[in-house]
Structure formats: structure tokens, C-alpha cells
């Protein structure tokens, strides 16, 4: 009886439990690929948005993203130091003289146009020997001529303006030269300041003629006068809004011509002071005169004048005439060359 009761209870339990079937286990994440959506990956004590305490991604190296290739930045061109001047562009080769005198230089022997053509060709010859620098042609004009009475005669303004207009239109240089005579050096040079308003115009003065006895004795100026001319010239340029730097040439072929030469300044910001080797003769003599001028290292910019042979003149010129290559072989190389 007990056995039958046990069997009945067992059958009853199987009926209530339903049919027995074989089932596959629910798929789940493998240890190698954890389910990132599981709360097991979130620290319940962390503030919302905080990173997981044991995030399996922390050990995964991020894939590097290459930086975009940028064009290299170009270095800007260096700004020029100080105001610009004609000598920044190149050397100057000029014909010297007086427009109304065939005896004072080549400038009076030919028309403006003929001299300009010859100068362009001569400038091209010099340009072969000065490296990357250019050569600018020009007219070196005697503006004030010393007379035997130690006075000066001024060039006609109309004629001067012909040269200035040509220079302005053709990229030439004008150098106006004052011979001083018995007059004050500074005030004499100041009479040419008005022409500095033209870009082409630069100035010069000649100590040889700074005397009360022209053609009898070699004249002279002092270092203080040279410096005062520069100071006055610079002040005029500033006061009249004249841009850039201007050349000022001072000639010398004899020790008397510039007294206390070692005191000459060449540091005026708006002035390019050019120490010009004047005087004629054979090449050896001219080189000796050049070496004397070179000793004035306080005036580093140098000029050089050549005297063209004249069929009608007995001496008083360079014989033989130095070639452009020989002139540019001088040390230091001259930056202004004139032909008289």
C-alpha cells in the first residue's frame, strides 16, 4: 500500500512539473570579449560619467592618428636696416664735368642722350666684375665753379633741370658738385639742398677749390666742416620729408685737402659719405693715391675718378687709362666711379 502511494505521488509531481526537454545554455560573453554593456564594468561608487574602475579597454593601445602635413612656414625676408640708398642697389658709374665746358670733362663734350648711351655701355662693362651688385649710370655735374677771383659761378637752372628730368625718367643718378672758392663750406653746400627733393640727386664738394687762391694753391676743408655739412644735410632731409639716404662725396688726392681726417664721421643715418680719390696720372701713381685714401678707415665708402685722354691736351689725364676690371680690383672696391 505504501509503495502504491509513493508511485502516485511521483507521477503527480511529474505531471505538475511539465515535460522535460534538453536545452542549450543561454549564450554569454566570453572572458576574452566581455560585454561592455554589463554593469559589472561600471564602478557603482563613481559619479555619473566617471570611468570604470577596472575597464578592460585601459590596456588597449590607441591607434595613432597621423598629424596632417602642413606646408612649412616661409621665413619672412629680413627688413632692411635703416633707410634705403642708391648704393644698396649697386655701384655708380658717372660722367663728370660742366654742361657748358668741353675742357672740364666729358659731360660738356656730348649731348645728354649721347653721353647716356655711352654710360649705359660702360656700366654694362663694370657690371661684369662686381658680382651680384648692379651698376647705375649717372651725371656728376659741376654746379658751382670756382673762378680765379675765388668766387663761384652757378650753373644755369634751366640746363640743370634738363639733366635732372632726364635722370628721373631714365633711372640715372645726378651728383651736384660745389667748388666752394673763398666762401663758407657749409653754407655753400646748403645752396644745393633744394634739389634733394628729386630722388636722383646727390651732392659733392671739392676741397681742392676751397681757397682764396684757386689755381695757385690746393685748398682744404676740416673734418669738422665735413661733419657739419652732413649734419645740416640730414636735418634738411628730415625736415622736408625726403626719404632714404643720399650720397655726399668729398674729394681728396693730397694730404692737405682734409685736415684732421681721422675725425671725419661716417655714421649719419641718412648720409652715405663717399671718400673720393681724385687726381690724374699713370696707374701706379693712382694706386698710391688710392692707398693713402684707404688709410682713412673711418670713411669706409670709397670713390675713384679717372681722367680720359684728350688729343688737344698735353698731359693732365690718365695714361694709360685703367680698365673697369682694374678699377674694380682695387681694395676695397670703389662704389662710385667718375670719368672726367
Secondary structure, DSSP 8 states (H G I E B T S, - for coil): -HHHHHHHHHHHHHHHH------------BTTB--TTSGGGS-TTS-TT---TT-GGGGS--------------------SSS--HHHHEEEEEEEEBTTBSSS-GGGTS-HHHHHHHHHHHHHHHTTSSTT-EEEEEEEEEEEEE-TTS-EEE--HHHHHHHHHHHHHHT-EEEEEE--TTS-HHHHHHTTGGGGGSTTEEEEE-GGG-SSSTTTS---EEHHHHHHHHHHHHHHHHHTT--S-EEEEEEESSGGGEETGGG-----TTEEEEEEE-----HHHHHHHHHHHHT-TTS--EEEEE----TTSSS-S-SS---HHHHTTSSS--SEEEE-
